[in-house]
Amino acid sequence: MLNETNRSRTVLYVALAAVFLWALAPYLWMIRTSILTNFAAISTDTPYIPFFGAMDTITLEPFFNVWERSNFPLFFRNSIIVALAATVISLFFSIPGAYAFARLDFPGRQLLFYTAVFTIMFPWIVLTIPVYEVFFNLGLVNTLLGVIIAISIFILPQNIWLLQGFFRQGIPPNIEEAALLDGLNEITAFIRIVLPLSAPAIGAAALFSFLSGWNNFLWVFILTSDENVRTATVAIHYILGSDTLREWNLLMAAVVILVLPPVIFYGLAQNYVGEGLGGGPAG
């Protein structure tokens, strides 16, 4: 019986390892291509693992070249500005909004909440033309401010849905009632008691907001045509379609650089994500 259990466990681990490697393969291939010379990146003679027998093809020059040749620092800076600003704005409005949905009883509360949740499932591509017309009339086309506002608006329902569930299930109302009995009003109780206890959920919402802002392609592509306000995700699209820079090692180096900030942000916020999604306050 013990041998049968060990055999089943071994099969399970092998299957999980195979699935993990299959999911990881595109990322490993991306990193592999980014550290090869341009000829080695497209050559069929280059080993799958160039560290074994093809060390002369390995170089870090693609990272330096893409940073110097394709105006990538500007695109990278724009991506950081857009992602951070959209995160801050969406959290600024979604935190009190979610708290109101979770704690207050006002006319139309359920209708407004389900309308917000419905927008999460609504395909954004359907709204491109009306959104462009509105932003064009407001003079927000080809501006970072317009991109930030558009992304913030479409991140907002996601954060409201996530945070209201935490406020409703993760923080008992009697905590606030005790704070009111101690002399605090509703606003000070929210700021001094509820917000610190909500750090896990806010951290999770901040992570998802940053990832949504950083990876967003649609609204940047629709609302910008000027290279000076282009983010890195859209810039890579134009670089890929350009005949002047069809160097796959540079493209993969650009993608690796583009992936690093979300990975770093997740590393900083991962302690909050599990607790925030689990509906429990910070301990």
C-alpha positions as CSV (number, residue, x, y, z in Angstrom):
1,M,0.0,0.0,0.0
2,L,2.9,2.3,0.8
3,N,4.6,1.6,-2.5
4,E,1.4,2.3,-4.4
5,T,1.1,5.6,-2.6
6,N,4.6,6.6,-3.4
7,R,4.1,5.6,-7.0
8,S,1.0,7.7,-7.3
9,R,2.8,10.6,-5.7
10,T,5.7,10.3,-8.1
11,V,3.4,10.2,-11.1
12,L,1.6,13.3,-9.8
13,Y,4.9,15.2,-9.3
14,V,6.1,14.2,-12.7
15,A,2.9,15.4,-14.3
16,L,3.0,18.7,-12.4
17,A,6.6,19.2,-13.4
18,A,5.7,18.5,-17.1
19,V,2.9,21.0,-16.9
20,F,5.1,23.6,-15.2
21,L,7.9,23.2,-17.8
22,W,5.3,23.5,-20.6
23,A,3.9,26.7,-19.2
24,L,7.4,28.0,-18.5
25,A,8.8,27.1,-22.0
26,P,7.8,30.4,-23.8
27,Y,9.4,32.5,-21.0
28,L,12.6,30.4,-21.1
29,W,12.7,30.7,-24.9
30,M,12.2,34.5,-24.6
31,I,15.2,34.8,-22.2
32,R,17.3,32.5,-24.3
33,T,16.7,34.6,-27.4
34,S,17.4,37.8,-25.6
35,I,20.9,36.8,-24.7
36,L,21.9,35.6,-28.2
37,T,23.5,37.4,-31.1
38,N,21.2,38.3,-33.9
39,F,22.5,35.6,-36.2
40,A,22.4,32.9,-33.4
41,A,18.8,33.9,-32.5
42,I,17.5,32.9,-36.0
43,S,20.0,30.1,-36.7
44,T,18.7,26.5,-36.6
45,D,22.2,25.4,-35.6
46,T,22.1,27.2,-32.2
47,P,21.6,24.7,-29.4
48,Y,18.4,25.0,-27.4
49,I,20.6,25.6,-24.3
50,P,23.4,27.8,-25.7
51,F,25.4,27.5,-22.4
52,F,26.4,24.0,-23.6
53,G,28.7,24.3,-26.6
54,A,27.8,27.7,-27.9
55,M,29.1,30.2,-25.3
56,D,30.4,32.5,-28.1
57,T,26.8,33.2,-29.1
58,I,25.8,34.6,-25.7
59,T,25.9,38.3,-25.2
60,L,24.1,41.1,-23.2
61,E,24.4,43.6,-26.0
62,P,20.7,43.3,-27.0
63,F,19.7,44.8,-23.8
64,F,22.0,47.8,-24.2
65,N,21.1,48.1,-27.9
66,V,17.3,48.2,-27.4
67,W,17.7,50.8,-24.7
68,E,19.8,53.0,-27.0
69,R,18.3,52.5,-30.5
70,S,14.6,52.4,-30.1
71,N,13.8,55.3,-27.7
72,F,12.9,52.6,-25.2
73,P,13.7,54.7,-22.1
74,L,10.9,57.1,-23.1
75,F,8.4,54.2,-23.6
76,F,9.5,52.6,-20.4
77,R,9.1,55.8,-18.5
78,N,5.6,56.3,-19.9
79,S,4.6,52.8,-18.9
80,I,5.7,53.4,-15.3
81,I,3.9,56.8,-15.2
82,V,0.7,55.3,-16.6
83,A,0.7,52.2,-14.5
84,L,1.5,54.0,-11.2
85,A,-0.9,56.8,-11.8
86,A,-3.8,54.5,-12.8
87,T,-3.2,52.4,-9.7
88,V,-3.3,55.4,-7.4
89,I,-6.3,57.0,-9.0
90,S,-8.3,53.8,-9.1
91,L,-7.5,53.0,-5.5
92,F,-8.4,56.5,-4.4
93,F,-11.9,56.2,-5.7
94,S,-12.5,52.4,-5.3
95,I,-11.6,52.2,-1.6
96,P,-14.4,54.6,-0.4
97,G,-16.7,53.3,-3.1
98,A,-16.3,49.7,-2.1
99,Y,-16.6,50.6,1.6
100,A,-19.9,52.4,0.8
101,F,-21.3,49.3,-1.0
102,A,-20.2,47.0,1.8
103,R,-21.4,49.1,4.8
104,L,-24.0,51.7,3.8
105,D,-27.6,51.2,2.8
106,F,-28.7,53.7,0.2
107,P,-31.3,53.8,-2.6
108,G,-30.0,52.0,-5.8
109,R,-27.0,50.4,-4.0
110,Q,-27.5,46.9,-5.5
111,L,-28.2,48.3,-9.0
112,L,-25.1,50.4,-8.9
113,F,-23.0,47.6,-7.6
114,Y,-24.2,45.0,-10.2
115,T,-23.7,47.6,-12.9
116,A,-20.1,48.1,-11.8
117,V,-19.6,44.3,-11.8
118,F,-21.2,43.9,-15.2
119,T,-18.7,46.3,-16.7
120,I,-15.9,43.9,-15.7
121,M,-17.4,41.3,-18.1
122,F,-18.2,43.8,-20.8
123,P,-15.8,43.6,-23.8
124,W,-13.8,46.8,-23.9
125,I,-13.4,46.6,-27.7
126,V,-17.0,47.5,-28.1
127,L,-16.5,50.9,-26.4
128,T,-13.5,52.0,-28.4
129,I,-15.3,54.4,-30.8
130,P,-17.5,56.2,-28.2
131,V,-14.6,56.4,-25.8
132,Y,-12.4,57.9,-28.5
133,E,-15.0,60.4,-29.4
134,V,-15.5,61.5,-25.8
135,F,-11.7,61.8,-25.2
136,F,-11.2,63.6,-28.5
137,N,-13.9,66.2,-27.6
138,L,-12.2,66.7,-24.2
139,G,-8.8,67.2,-25.8
140,L,-7.4,64.1,-24.1
141,V,-6.3,62.2,-27.2
142,N,-2.5,61.8,-27.5
143,T,-1.9,62.7,-23.9
144,L,-0.7,60.6,-21.0
145,L,-3.5,62.1,-18.9
146,G,-6.1,60.7,-21.3
147,V,-4.5,57.2,-21.2
148,I,-4.3,57.3,-17.4
149,I,-7.9,58.4,-17.0
150,A,-9.1,55.7,-19.5
151,I,-7.2,52.9,-17.8
152,S,-8.3,54.1,-14.3
153,I,-11.9,54.1,-15.3
154,F,-11.8,50.5,-16.5
155,I,-9.8,49.3,-13.5
156,L,-12.2,50.9,-11.0
157,P,-15.0,48.2,-11.2
158,Q,-12.5,45.4,-10.7
159,N,-11.1,47.1,-7.5
160,I,-14.6,47.9,-6.2
161,W,-15.7,44.2,-6.6
162,L,-12.5,43.0,-4.9
163,L,-12.5,45.4,-2.0
164,Q,-16.2,45.4,-1.1
165,G,-16.0,41.6,-0.6
166,F,-13.1,42.1,1.8
167,F,-14.9,44.9,3.7
168,R,-18.0,42.8,3.9
169,Q,-16.4,39.5,5.0
170,G,-13.0,40.4,6.3
171,I,-13.7,43.2,8.8
172,P,-16.6,42.6,11.3
173,P,-18.9,45.7,11.8
174,N,-18.4,45.5,15.5
175,I,-14.9,46.7,15.2
176,E,-16.1,50.0,13.8
177,E,-18.9,50.1,16.4
178,A,-16.3,49.8,19.1
179,A,-14.3,52.7,17.5
180,L,-17.5,54.8,17.5
181,L,-18.1,54.1,21.1
182,D,-14.5,55.2,21.9
183,G,-15.3,58.7,20.5
184,L,-14.3,58.3,16.8
185,N,-16.6,59.4,14.0
186,E,-17.2,57.4,10.9
187,I,-14.4,59.0,8.9
188,T,-11.7,58.7,11.5
189,A,-12.8,55.2,12.3
190,F,-12.4,54.3,8.6
191,I,-9.0,55.9,8.3
192,R,-7.5,54.7,11.7
193,I,-9.1,51.3,12.0
194,V,-10.5,50.0,8.7
195,L,-7.7,51.1,6.4
196,P,-4.8,49.5,8.3
197,L,-6.8,46.2,8.6
198,S,-7.5,46.4,4.9
199,A,-3.8,46.4,3.9
200,P,-3.9,42.9,2.4
201,A,-6.9,43.6,0.2
202,I,-5.6,47.0,-0.9
203,G,-2.2,45.4,-1.7
204,A,-3.9,42.8,-3.9
205,A,-6.0,45.5,-5.6
206,A,-2.9,47.6,-6.1
207,L,-1.1,44.6,-7.7
208,F,-4.0,43.9,-10.1
209,S,-4.3,47.6,-10.9
210,F,-0.6,47.9,-11.7
211,L,-0.6,44.8,-13.9
212,S,-3.7,46.1,-15.8
213,G,-2.2,49.5,-16.3
214,W,1.3,48.1,-17.3
215,N,0.0,45.5,-19.7
216,N,-2.8,47.6,-21.2
217,F,-2.6,47.7,-25.0
218,L,-6.0,48.6,-26.2
219,W,-6.5,52.1,-24.7
220,V,-3.0,53.2,-25.4
221,F,-3.2,52.0,-29.0
222,I,-6.6,53.7,-29.5
223,L,-5.9,57.0,-27.8
224,T,-2.4,57.7,-28.9
225,S,-0.6,58.1,-32.2
226,D,2.2,60.3,-31.0
227,E,5.4,58.4,-30.2
228,N,6.1,60.7,-27.2
229,V,3.1,59.4,-25.3
230,R,3.4,55.7,-26.4
231,T,3.9,53.1,-23.7
232,A,6.3,50.1,-24.0
233,T,3.6,47.6,-24.8
234,V,2.4,49.5,-27.8
235,A,5.9,50.4,-28.8
236,I,6.9,46.8,-29.1
237,H,3.9,46.3,-31.4
238,Y,5.3,49.0,-33.7
239,I,8.8,47.7,-33.4
240,L,7.7,44.2,-34.4
241,G,5.9,45.6,-37.4
242,S,8.8,47.7,-38.5
243,D,11.2,46.7,-41.3
244,T,14.0,48.8,-39.7
245,L,14.3,46.7,-36.6
246,R,13.5,43.1,-37.3
247,E,16.1,41.7,-34.8
248,W,14.5,39.1,-32.7
249,N,17.2,39.2,-29.9
250,L,16.4,42.9,-29.5
251,L,12.7,42.3,-29.4
252,M,13.0,39.6,-26.8
253,A,15.4,41.8,-24.8
254,A,12.7,44.5,-24.9
255,V,10.1,42.0,-23.7
256,V,12.3,40.8,-20.8
257,I,12.8,44.5,-19.7
258,L,9.0,44.9,-20.0
259,V,8.3,41.9,-17.8
260,L,10.6,43.0,-15.0
261,P,8.5,45.7,-13.3
262,P,5.4,43.5,-12.8
263,V,7.6,40.8,-11.4
264,I,9.3,43.2,-9.0
265,F,5.9,44.7,-8.0
266,Y,4.5,41.2,-7.4
267,G,7.5,40.3,-5.2
268,L,6.8,43.4,-3.1
269,A,3.1,42.8,-2.8
270,Q,2.9,39.0,-2.6
271,N,2.7,38.9,1.2
272,Y,-0.6,40.9,0.9
273,V,-2.1,39.1,-2.1
274,G,-2.9,35.8,-0.4
275,E,-4.5,37.4,2.6
276,G,-6.4,40.0,0.5
277,L,-7.9,37.4,-1.8
278,G,-8.6,35.1,1.2
279,G,-10.8,37.8,2.8
280,G,-8.8,38.0,6.1
281,P,-7.4,41.1,7.7
282,A,-3.7,41.6,8.3
283,G,-2.6,39.8,11.4
